[in-house]
Amino acid sequence: MKHILLSLLLILLLTSCSAPLEPAPQEEVISTLPVVENTTTVAATQPPAATEEVVLPTETEAAAQAAWLAYAGPDSNIWLMDVQSGTKEAVTLNGSAQQAVAVGETSVRYSDPKWSSDGRYLAFAMQRMTILSDRADFQDSVMVYKIETQEIRPVLENQLLAGFNWRPGTHEISFALSTDPNYFTGRGVVDAALAKGIQSINVESGEQQVIVAPQGYSLVLPRWSVDGRMVTFNEVYLMEGSGQFAYYDLEAQQYVSWGKPVGGYDLAPDGSLLAYDNLTYTPNGEERIFMANLQGGNEATFSPTPLLENAYAFGPHFSPDGVYLAYLTSTAFNEPALYQLVVQPVGGGEARTLLENENISSVVWSPDGEWLAAAAGHYDVSQIVLVNFADGTSQMIGEGWMPAWKPIQ
């Protein structure tokens, strides 16, 4: 469990937690809201076939498509949920609710669901841990679930991965491999010959290629602009914390590095602005949300000042239309801690608090911008919460975390 918690913390620090901005808290207490019961569980090693009760939306049902969520459940499996009806179905079935502890035991955990931009495929991570006599052996794979055929297959097997993402408008997954143990030769000194770039694999043809070659540093955690023109990533320059922010413009074939680390970040839908925090390692209470152009110029503090006492801000996420920014604030240095999900107009205006809880993570906007989904509560009792953007009302819809909305077509 320690390995998994540390891995999750490192991923959150390297990527960026989700986020909204800062308004007045709502009176509604999410713990009093009803939890939708699991109405459908299908058992098979193959993903479940659709039933009369659970029918995946067609391309003409845009509203219904926006209501489908993929998420990681407390049983370490990937689930699909129709948030309008509360119906759920399992995508995987061999996830391990308990971690292996005895020599020879193996446990499997699924996480990090991500939809292709056309909604035809769902990719997710699988981690297999086997207890050996002298250590625990970890192997990562990326699995793909095809909606039309409801088949699951691996596209990357038995790797040690450092992030993956779909390239918009394609059926290609970009990915990074973990840094070679011999990469660091000293404090802040690396062996550039061992640096690794960003690669991609076509899930239909299996063709692989390097899309960004390293320029002195290993590259991790690839993410894409909405139009698929630019891929952003982190340059690994220290053994801990976030790497330096950089991106590659595939159209211009230009590599740009800021030469400084950023924490969580998000690129505006039109590619003109980068929202980011300075939570590059463990929080110290001074973290805020900043805004700059893609080249790093015109930097300005975005999150309101002051925040709550002893609070910091992190995890920015643009709304689908780019008009609002959502991020989180936390008083993690207080007992009990208080997290707030807030939204704020990008062009200026008051921040508005949509949700409060002892812990909030994995914030994502619905494709139509009318809802936000988040994981609320500690990891072992995390609930998926839907928050209405317009009025701030919220509802718990089930246990889990890492929600991912199915795109509207």
C-alpha positions as CSV (number, residue, x, y, z in Angstrom):
1,M,0.0,0.0,0.0
2,K,2.9,2.4,0.8
3,H,4.2,1.9,-2.8
4,I,0.8,2.7,-4.3
5,L,0.2,5.8,-2.0
6,L,3.7,7.1,-2.8
7,S,3.1,6.5,-6.5
8,L,-0.2,8.3,-6.4
9,L,1.4,11.2,-4.6
10,L,4.2,11.4,-7.1
11,I,1.7,11.4,-10.0
12,L,-0.3,14.1,-8.4
13,L,2.7,16.2,-7.8
14,L,4.1,15.7,-11.3
15,T,0.9,16.2,-13.2
16,S,-1.3,18.5,-11.3
17,C,-4.3,18.1,-9.3
18,S,-7.6,19.2,-10.7
19,A,-9.0,22.5,-9.7
20,P,-11.6,25.2,-9.4
21,L,-11.6,28.6,-7.9
22,E,-12.7,30.4,-4.9
23,P,-16.4,31.5,-4.0
24,A,-18.7,31.4,-1.0
25,P,-19.3,27.9,0.3
26,Q,-22.7,26.2,-0.4
27,E,-24.9,25.2,2.5
28,E,-25.4,21.7,1.1
29,V,-23.4,19.0,2.9
30,I,-22.5,16.3,0.5
31,S,-22.4,13.6,3.2
32,T,-26.2,13.9,3.4
33,L,-26.8,13.3,-0.3
34,P,-28.0,9.8,-1.5
35,V,-25.6,7.3,-2.9
36,V,-26.8,5.6,-6.0
37,E,-26.7,1.8,-5.6
38,N,-24.9,-0.4,-8.1
39,T,-27.7,-1.8,-10.3
40,T,-25.7,-3.9,-12.7
41,T,-22.6,-6.0,-12.3
42,V,-21.5,-8.3,-15.1
43,A,-19.0,-11.0,-14.3
44,A,-16.6,-12.1,-17.1
45,T,-13.0,-11.6,-18.1
46,Q,-14.5,-10.0,-21.3
47,P,-16.2,-6.6,-20.7
48,P,-19.9,-6.9,-20.1
49,A,-22.3,-7.0,-23.0
50,A,-24.9,-4.2,-23.0
51,T,-28.3,-5.2,-21.5
52,E,-31.7,-3.7,-21.9
53,E,-31.0,-1.7,-18.8
54,V,-27.6,-0.6,-19.8
55,V,-27.3,0.7,-23.4
56,L,-24.3,2.7,-24.5
57,P,-25.5,5.9,-26.1
58,T,-25.5,6.4,-29.9
59,E,-23.8,9.2,-31.7
60,T,-27.1,11.0,-32.1
61,E,-27.7,11.0,-28.3
62,A,-25.3,13.8,-27.4
63,A,-27.0,14.5,-24.1
64,A,-26.8,10.9,-23.0
65,Q,-23.2,10.6,-24.1
66,A,-22.3,13.5,-21.8
67,A,-23.8,11.5,-18.9
68,W,-21.4,8.5,-19.1
69,L,-18.5,8.3,-16.7
70,A,-15.7,5.9,-16.5
71,Y,-14.0,5.6,-13.1
72,A,-11.8,3.4,-10.9
73,G,-13.8,1.6,-8.2
74,P,-12.9,0.7,-4.7
75,D,-12.5,-2.9,-5.9
76,S,-9.6,-1.7,-8.2
77,N,-11.6,-2.3,-11.3
78,I,-12.7,0.1,-14.0
79,W,-16.5,0.9,-14.1
80,L,-18.9,2.7,-16.4
81,M,-21.8,4.6,-15.1
82,D,-24.8,6.3,-16.7
83,V,-25.1,9.2,-14.3
84,Q,-28.7,9.9,-15.4
85,S,-30.0,6.5,-14.3
86,G,-27.3,5.4,-11.9
87,T,-26.8,2.2,-13.8
88,K,-23.3,0.8,-13.6
89,E,-21.4,-2.0,-15.4
90,A,-17.9,-3.4,-14.8
91,V,-15.3,-3.1,-17.5
92,T,-12.7,-5.2,-15.7
93,L,-13.4,-7.9,-13.1
94,N,-10.1,-9.2,-11.9
95,G,-9.0,-6.2,-9.9
96,S,-7.7,-6.9,-6.4
97,A,-9.5,-5.1,-3.6
98,Q,-6.6,-6.2,-1.3
99,Q,-3.0,-5.8,-2.0
100,A,-0.8,-8.9,-2.2
101,V,1.3,-9.4,1.0
102,A,2.6,-12.9,0.9
103,V,5.5,-14.2,-1.2
104,G,4.2,-15.5,-4.5
105,E,1.0,-13.5,-4.3
106,T,0.0,-11.2,-7.1
107,S,-2.5,-8.3,-7.0
108,V,-3.9,-6.4,-10.0
109,R,-5.1,-2.8,-9.9
110,Y,-6.7,-0.8,-12.6
111,S,-6.7,3.0,-12.7
112,D,-6.5,6.2,-14.7
113,P,-9.3,5.7,-17.4
114,K,-9.0,8.0,-20.4
115,W,-11.3,8.2,-23.4
116,S,-10.2,8.6,-27.0
117,S,-11.5,11.9,-28.4
118,D,-14.2,10.2,-30.4
119,G,-15.4,8.1,-27.5
120,R,-14.8,4.8,-29.3
121,Y,-12.0,3.6,-27.0
122,L,-11.4,3.7,-23.3
123,A,-7.7,3.2,-22.2
124,F,-6.7,2.6,-18.6
125,A,-3.6,1.5,-16.6
126,M,-3.1,-1.9,-15.2
127,Q,-0.5,-2.5,-12.5
128,R,0.4,-6.0,-11.5
129,M,2.4,-6.4,-8.3
130,T,4.0,-9.7,-7.3
131,I,5.6,-10.3,-4.0
132,L,9.0,-11.9,-4.3
133,S,11.3,-13.1,-1.5
134,D,13.4,-10.0,-1.6
135,R,11.1,-7.3,-3.0
136,A,7.8,-6.5,-4.7
137,D,7.9,-6.6,-8.5
138,F,5.7,-4.1,-10.4
139,Q,4.7,-4.3,-14.1
140,D,2.6,-1.7,-15.8
141,S,0.4,-2.1,-18.9
142,V,-2.0,0.1,-20.8
143,M,-5.3,-1.7,-21.7
144,V,-7.8,-0.6,-24.3
145,Y,-11.6,-1.3,-24.2
146,K,-13.4,-0.9,-27.5
147,I,-16.9,0.3,-27.1
148,E,-18.4,-1.3,-30.2
149,T,-17.2,-4.8,-29.6
150,Q,-16.8,-4.6,-25.8
151,E,-13.4,-6.3,-26.0
152,I,-10.3,-5.5,-23.8
153,R,-6.8,-6.0,-25.0
154,P,-3.3,-4.7,-23.9
155,V,-1.6,-2.2,-26.2
156,L,1.5,-1.8,-24.0
157,E,2.5,-4.7,-21.8
158,N,4.9,-5.2,-18.8
159,Q,6.4,-1.7,-19.0
160,L,7.3,0.8,-16.3
161,L,5.3,3.8,-17.5
162,A,5.6,7.5,-16.7
163,G,2.3,8.7,-18.0
164,F,0.1,8.1,-21.1
165,N,-2.6,10.0,-23.0
166,W,-4.6,9.9,-26.2
167,R,-3.7,12.3,-29.0
168,P,-7.0,14.1,-30.0
169,G,-8.4,13.2,-33.4
170,T,-6.5,9.9,-33.5
171,H,-6.5,6.4,-32.1
172,E,-2.9,6.9,-31.0
173,I,-1.7,6.8,-27.4
174,S,1.3,8.8,-26.4
175,F,3.3,7.5,-23.5
176,A,6.6,7.9,-21.6
177,L,8.7,5.3,-19.9
178,S,10.1,5.5,-16.4
179,T,13.6,7.0,-16.0
180,D,16.6,4.6,-16.2
181,P,18.0,4.0,-12.6
182,N,21.4,5.2,-13.9
183,Y,20.1,8.4,-15.4
184,F,21.1,10.5,-12.4
185,T,24.9,10.7,-12.0
186,G,24.7,13.4,-9.3
187,R,22.5,16.0,-7.6
188,G,20.9,17.7,-10.6
189,V,23.3,16.0,-13.0
190,V,22.0,13.5,-15.6
191,D,23.3,11.3,-18.3
192,A,21.7,12.6,-21.4
193,A,22.5,9.4,-23.3
194,L,20.0,7.6,-21.1
195,A,17.2,10.2,-21.6
196,K,13.9,8.9,-23.0
197,G,11.5,10.7,-25.2
198,I,7.7,10.6,-25.8
199,Q,6.5,7.7,-27.9
200,S,3.2,6.7,-29.4
201,I,1.4,3.6,-30.4
202,N,-1.6,3.2,-32.8
203,V,-4.1,1.0,-31.0
204,E,-5.5,-0.3,-34.3
205,S,-2.3,-1.0,-36.3
206,G,0.1,-1.5,-33.4
207,E,2.6,0.9,-35.1
208,Q,5.0,2.6,-32.7
209,Q,7.1,5.7,-33.1
210,V,9.0,8.3,-31.2
211,I,7.1,11.6,-31.5
212,V,9.4,13.8,-29.3
213,A,13.1,13.0,-29.0
214,P,14.7,14.0,-25.7
215,Q,16.9,17.2,-25.7
216,G,19.1,16.5,-22.7
217,Y,16.4,15.3,-20.3
218,S,14.0,12.3,-20.0
219,L,10.5,13.4,-20.8
220,V,7.4,12.2,-18.8
221,L,3.7,12.8,-18.4
222,P,2.6,13.6,-22.0
223,R,-0.6,15.7,-22.5
224,W,-2.1,17.2,-25.6
225,S,-3.7,20.5,-26.8
226,V,-7.3,20.1,-27.8
227,D,-6.4,20.3,-31.5
228,G,-3.7,17.6,-31.2
229,R,-1.0,20.0,-32.5
230,M,1.1,20.4,-29.3
231,V,2.1,17.8,-26.8
232,T,3.2,19.1,-23.4
233,F,5.4,17.2,-20.9
234,N,7.9,17.4,-18.0
235,E,11.7,17.3,-18.3
236,V,13.1,15.2,-15.5
237,Y,15.9,17.2,-14.0
238,L,15.8,16.2,-10.3
239,M,15.2,12.9,-8.5
240,E,12.0,14.3,-6.8
241,G,9.2,16.7,-7.5
242,S,7.9,18.0,-10.8
243,G,10.1,18.4,-13.9
244,Q,10.6,21.4,-16.0
245,F,7.6,22.3,-18.2
246,A,8.2,21.9,-22.0
247,Y,6.2,21.3,-25.1
248,Y,6.6,20.3,-28.7
249,D,4.7,21.9,-31.6
250,L,4.3,19.1,-34.2
251,E,3.2,21.4,-36.9
252,A,6.2,23.8,-36.5
253,Q,8.5,20.9,-35.4
254,Q,9.6,23.2,-32.5
255,Y,10.7,22.1,-29.0
256,V,10.2,24.7,-26.3
257,S,11.3,24.4,-22.6
258,W,10.5,26.9,-19.9
259,G,13.6,25.8,-18.0
260,K,11.6,25.9,-14.7
261,P,9.3,23.4,-13.0
262,V,5.6,23.8,-12.7
263,G,3.2,21.7,-10.7
264,G,-0.3,20.9,-12.0
265,Y,-1.3,22.7,-15.2
266,D,-3.9,22.9,-17.9
267,L,-3.7,24.4,-21.4
268,A,-6.6,26.6,-22.6
269,P,-8.8,25.0,-25.3
270,D,-7.5,27.5,-27.8
271,G,-3.9,26.9,-26.8
272,S,-3.3,30.6,-25.9
273,L,-2.9,30.3,-22.1
274,L,-1.4,28.0,-19.6
275,A,-2.9,27.8,-16.1
276,Y,-0.6,26.2,-13.5
277,D,0.3,26.0,-9.9
278,N,3.7,26.0,-8.1
279,L,3.0,22.8,-6.1
280,T,6.2,21.1,-7.5
281,Y,6.9,18.9,-4.4
282,T,5.2,18.8,-1.0
283,P,3.0,21.9,-0.2
284,N,4.3,24.7,2.0
285,G,1.2,26.8,2.1
286,E,2.4,29.4,-0.5
287,E,1.1,27.6,-3.6
288,R,-1.1,29.7,-5.9
289,I,-2.6,29.5,-9.4
290,F,-0.8,31.4,-12.2
291,M,-1.6,32.2,-15.8
292,A,0.9,32.8,-18.6
293,N,1.1,32.5,-22.4
294,L,2.4,29.2,-23.8
295,Q,5.9,30.7,-24.0
296,G,5.9,31.5,-20.3
297,G,5.4,35.3,-20.8
298,N,3.0,37.7,-19.1
299,E,2.8,35.6,-16.0
300,A,0.2,36.7,-13.5
301,T,-1.2,35.3,-10.2
302,F,-4.8,34.1,-10.9
303,S,-6.1,32.6,-7.7
304,P,-7.6,35.2,-5.3
305,T,-5.6,36.5,-2.4
306,P,-6.0,36.0,0.5
307,L,-7.3,32.4,0.6
308,L,-8.6,30.8,3.8
309,E,-6.1,30.9,6.6
310,N,-3.2,28.5,6.0
311,A,-4.6,27.6,2.6
312,Y,-3.0,27.0,-0.8
313,A,-4.3,26.6,-4.3
314,F,-3.5,24.0,-6.9
315,G,-4.9,21.8,-9.8
316,P,-6.3,24.2,-12.5
317,H,-8.7,23.0,-15.2
318,F,-10.2,25.1,-17.9
319,S,-13.9,24.7,-18.8
320,P,-14.5,23.2,-22.2
321,D,-15.2,26.7,-23.6
322,G,-12.2,28.2,-21.9
323,V,-14.4,30.8,-20.1
324,Y,-13.9,29.5,-16.6
325,L,-11.1,27.9,-14.6
326,A,-11.7,25.4,-11.8
327,Y,-9.1,24.6,-9.1
328,L,-8.8,23.4,-5.6
329,T,-7.8,25.1,-2.3
330,S,-6.7,23.2,0.7
331,T,-6.0,23.9,4.4
332,A,-4.1,20.6,4.8
333,F,-2.0,22.2,7.6
334,N,-5.1,22.5,9.7
335,E,-7.0,19.8,11.6
336,P,-9.4,18.9,10.2
337,A,-8.3,19.8,6.7
338,L,-10.8,21.5,4.4
339,Y,-10.7,21.3,0.6
340,Q,-12.7,23.7,-1.6
341,L,-13.6,23.3,-5.3
342,V,-13.9,26.8,-6.8
343,V,-14.5,28.2,-10.2
344,Q,-13.6,31.7,-11.5
345,P,-14.0,33.5,-14.8
346,V,-10.8,33.5,-16.8
347,G,-11.4,37.1,-18.0
348,G,-11.8,38.4,-14.5
349,G,-14.5,38.2,-11.8
350,E,-15.4,36.7,-8.5
351,A,-14.4,33.1,-7.5
352,R,-17.3,30.9,-6.5
353,T,-17.0,27.8,-4.2
354,L,-18.9,24.8,-5.5
355,L,-17.9,22.1,-3.0
356,E,-16.3,21.6,0.3
357,N,-14.9,18.3,1.8
358,E,-12.1,16.9,3.9
359,N,-10.4,15.9,0.7
360,I,-11.2,16.5,-3.0
361,S,-9.3,15.2,-6.1
362,S,-9.6,14.2,-9.7
363,V,-11.8,17.1,-10.8
364,V,-13.0,17.0,-14.4
365,W,-15.5,19.1,-16.4
366,S,-18.4,17.4,-18.3
367,P,-18.0,17.9,-22.1
368,D,-20.9,20.4,-22.2
369,G,-19.5,22.4,-19.2
370,E,-22.6,22.0,-17.2
371,W,-21.2,19.6,-14.5
372,L,-18.0,18.9,-12.7
373,A,-17.2,15.4,-11.3
374,A,-14.7,14.9,-8.5
375,A,-13.6,12.4,-6.0
376,A,-14.4,13.4,-2.4
377,G,-13.2,11.9,0.8
378,H,-10.1,9.9,1.8
379,Y,-8.8,7.4,-0.7
380,D,-10.2,4.4,1.1
381,V,-13.8,5.8,1.2
382,S,-13.7,8.1,-1.8
383,Q,-17.0,9.0,-3.4
384,I,-17.7,10.3,-6.9
385,V,-19.5,13.6,-6.6
386,L,-21.3,15.4,-9.4
387,V,-21.5,19.2,-9.0
388,N,-23.9,21.4,-11.0
389,F,-21.9,24.4,-12.3
390,A,-24.9,26.7,-12.4
391,D,-26.2,26.4,-8.9
392,G,-23.5,24.5,-7.0
393,T,-25.8,21.6,-5.9
394,S,-24.0,18.3,-5.6
395,Q,-24.8,14.6,-5.4
396,M,-22.8,11.6,-4.5
397,I,-23.3,8.9,-7.1
398,G,-21.1,6.0,-5.9
399,E,-17.8,5.0,-4.6
400,G,-14.6,5.5,-6.6
401,W,-12.2,8.0,-8.0
402,M,-10.5,9.2,-11.2
403,P,-13.8,10.0,-13.1
404,A,-13.5,10.5,-16.9
405,W,-16.5,11.8,-19.0
406,K,-17.2,10.1,-22.3
407,P,-16.8,12.8,-25.1
408,I,-19.8,14.1,-26.9
409,Q,-19.8,13.4,-30.6
